[in-house]
Amino acid sequence: MRPQSIDTNLAVEIKLIDMIRKLTTSQRMLKSFSLSSTVINLSKRAINRANPNKDKTELDLIFVKLHYGNELADKLKLYLQKTQK
């Protein structure tokens, strides 16, 4: 087997892949959801720390801009402006 990661010992990588293969589909999904949630929360926390004077809407727009691009963030901003009037 060719290593997938340059910084992980091949024996450890093989063991990790074997452990993942033994999980049920629902266990894999739960792990995926948990990891995704952790990444989103860490990202939002970093954005909050970097922009302490912004309100929640502005922070959410920064999140969208960073992760989904300017175009979607601009559309979301327009939508929010229309719906919050």
Secondary structure, 3 states (H helix, E strand, C coil): CCCCCCCCCHHHHHHHHHHHHHCCHHHHHHHHHHHHHHHHHHHHHHHHHHCCCCCHHHHHHHHHHHHHCHHHHHHHHHHHHHHCC
